[in-house]
Structures are given as C-alpha cells and as structure tokens.
Amino acid sequence: MYATWKRADGLPSDPLIRPNQRIGATILKSARNSVVVTATVAEWERCTGTELTTSGGCAAPGAPNLIYVAQELEVAPTAREKKTVGPARLSC
C-alpha cells in the first residue's frame, strides 16, 4: 500500500503524510475510493492508448486501477485508494 512506503530516514514517502506523522499522527485505515476520476470513454482511450469497446472493468496501461466503462453513458470512472483527498482530473 502506497501510504506505507518509507524514505531512507523512516518517514513516509508521501509529502502530504510526512508532516502529519512528524507531529504524531498515524494512519488508521485506507479511504476506499477516495479519489474518483471520471472522464469520457474517448478521453480514457486517448490517454491510455487503449480501445475500450465493452462495458465493465477494463485494464489499461497507465491507469492506476481498473477503468469501469459504461458504454451506454459514454463515461468511464476509475477509483483509487488514497490517504489524502482532493480534486482529481484526468491528465495525460
């Protein structure tokens, strides 16, 4: 799990977690699907270089998790477990 990665000095690799742990905070658990990136099927195809022709979970190079394609809606969100929450945009 990403949030447990450590630097050589023993502090977390994540620059947003590190200052909190320096003052005594601990990670209690992972926030499931805390970041959901929604883009059109066409945007995901352009960014991943993969043709997404069916609905359902699809693996694509460069995508952090499965991309859940809803062909009938022409959207495809993907979700990541993350320890910090913020707005997410598809950028490629």
N, C-alpha and C positions, 0 to 999 in steps of 0.2 A: 504494500500500500504506500502510495506516494508520501503521505503525511509522516511516515516513519523513517524516510530517508534522512540520513545524517551526514554532516560535513565531517572533516577530519578532526575538528575541535569538539565533536559530540553534539553540537547544536543542530536543529533541523535545517535541511536544505532550503525549505520554503522561506523566502524573506518575509512573508506575512505571518508565519507562525513563530519564527525565531524571536522577535521582540516580546511576544506574549509569554513564551517559555522562559525567557530571561527573568521575568518578574514573577515566575512561579506557576503560570497556567499549565494545565495539562489537557491533552486531547481526550475527550470522553468517548466519542464514537464518530463514525463516519456519517456525514449527512448524505443519505442516498438521494441521487438525482437532484442535487442542489444546483446544478448548472444544466440547463436545457437549452440547446442551441437549435432553433427552428429556422429552416431555410427551405426554399422550394427544391423540388427534385432536380430541376435544371441547375440550380446553384451548387448543390452537392455533387452532381455529375461533373460540373466544370472544375470544382475544387479538388475532387478526388481522382479525376480522370477515369472514373468507373461508370459504366452504364447501369442505372438502377431501373430495371424493367419490371420488377414484380413488387407487390406489397409485402410487408413483413420486415423482419430483421435482416439487414444486409451488411456484410463486412466490406469495408472499403479501405484501401491504403491511405494512411494519414488520418483516418477517423479514430478518435480515442476509444470509442465503443461502437457497438452495432448502430447503424443508422436505421431507424424504423420508418419505412417508406409507406405512405398512404397514397397510392397512385390516384385513387378517386378524388382525393383532396389536393393533389399535387404539392404535398408538403412532406418533409422528412425530418423530424426532430431526432437528435441524439442527446443522451444524458450522460453525465459523468458524476462519479462520487468525488466530492471535493471538501476540503476543510474550510475554505473561505468562499463567501458567496458574493457575487457581483454580477453585473450585466454581462451577457455573453453575446458575441456577434460572430457570425461565420466570416472568417477572413482567410484568404488563400493567396 
